[in-house]
């Protein structure tokens, strides 16, 4: 389902929104429980241009929600600047809607490696060793992107 942006004058292109996903330090993953209760949590993530990867513990609220409803929203906020004298904020953000799927075996390692590439690009070899030793302690998901929108005020 394509999301509409109310302030179309602030819309950014899909390529600009994807650039925000590439540069973002973290994102907020939003899920919903079986009774519709929303839940948003900041996460580290990897992004390869087609999907978003994230890892998490083997149990928890986020996983309970994903087990009953795999539809998610993911938001990244880029640069911000508060302009107190103008009662506004300059900002840039991207929002993804998609479906989350758990990864296993080789796909799980690919997802973890994308996260290592993002946060530890100078330590790929060490990161691969870390993945081999610690992958069994975590779950890895990918978000298949169904739509992406972005806005900015500069």
N, C-alpha and C positions, 0 to 999 in steps of 0.2 A: 504494500500500500504506500503510495507516494504521499509524503507529508507536504503540506502547503506552508509556506512562510508568510506570516501576516505582514511583516514589514519587508516587502519585496525590494524596497530601495536599499536595504541592508544585506540582501542576499549576495553570497559569493559563489563563484563557479564551483563545479564539482571538483575540478583539479585543485583549486585553492583549498577546498575542504579536505581533500586527500592529503595535501601538503601539511595541513594542521595535524592530521593523524600521524604522519611520519615524524613530525617534530615534537609532538606533545610529550610531556614528561610523565603524565598519568592520565587516566580517564575515569569516569564514573559509570559503572555498570548498573543499570536499573533492571530489576526483575519484578515479578508479581507472584504472590502466593496463590494457592488454589482458590482462596476466598477473595482474591483481588487486592490484597494488601500490598502496596508498593514497597520496594526496598532498593535503595541506591547505596553502592559501596565503591570507594575509590580503589582502583587496581592498577598495577603495572601491566603492560601489554606489549605485544609485538604486532607488527602490521606489515604485510607483504604486497600490498596493492590490491589484493582481492579479498582477504579475510583478516580478521583480528584474532590474535591468540592471547589467551590468559591462562594462568595456573592458579591453583588454590589448594587448600587443605582437602583431605578426603571426606570431610563432613562439614556441615554448617548450614546456615540459613539460606545462603545463595544456592547451594546444591539442592536443598529441599525445594526451593522455588523452581529451579531448572528441571527437576524431575517431573513436575506437574505442568509446567508451562515454559517451553524453551524459547519463546519470543522475548527479545530483549531490546533495550535501548542503550546506547553507549555514547557518552558526551565527552569531548575534549575541549578545554578552554586554553587558548593560546595567550598571547600578550594582552595585558589589561593595563589601563591607566585611569585612575580616578581623577576626575576634574571637579573638585569641590566647588569652585566658583561658578561652574556651569550646571551644577546639580546633575551630573551625568557621568558616564564611564565610557572610555574607548575600550573596545574588546574585539576579539575574534573567537569564534567557536564553530565546532562541527558536531553534528548529531547523526548517528547511524542507527537505523532500525534493521533488525535481522533475527536470525535464529541461531541459537547456540547448540553445538554438538560436542560431546565428549570425544576426545581422541585417544587412541591406544597404539601401542607398539611403535612402528616407524613414524607414523603421523604425530604421535605424542612427542617424539624426539625432535621432529621438524619444528613443531610449535615452540618447544623449549629453546631450541637453537635460535629461532627468530627473536625471542625475548633476550637471550644473551647478546645477540648482534646489536640490539637496540641499546641496552644498558651497559654492556661491557665489550665494546667493539675491539678493543686492544687485547682482549683475553679470550679469543675464540677457542684456541686449543685447550686452555684451562677450563673454559666453560663446557666444552664437550666432555671432558673428564668428569666435571662436576655433575653433568646430566647423567652420565653412566652410573655414577655412584648414588645419586639422590632421586632419580626419576620415580622410583617406586614409592616415594613418600608424598607424591603430589598427584593431583588430577590436572589434566590440561584440556581446555576447550577451545574451539574455534567459533567465531561468530561469522556466519555467512552473511555478507552485507546485501541487504535487499534495497535499501535506499540510503542516501547520504545527502544531507543539506548542511549549509553553513551560513553564518551571518557575521558581519563585522560593523563596527562603528569606529571610524578612524578620523 
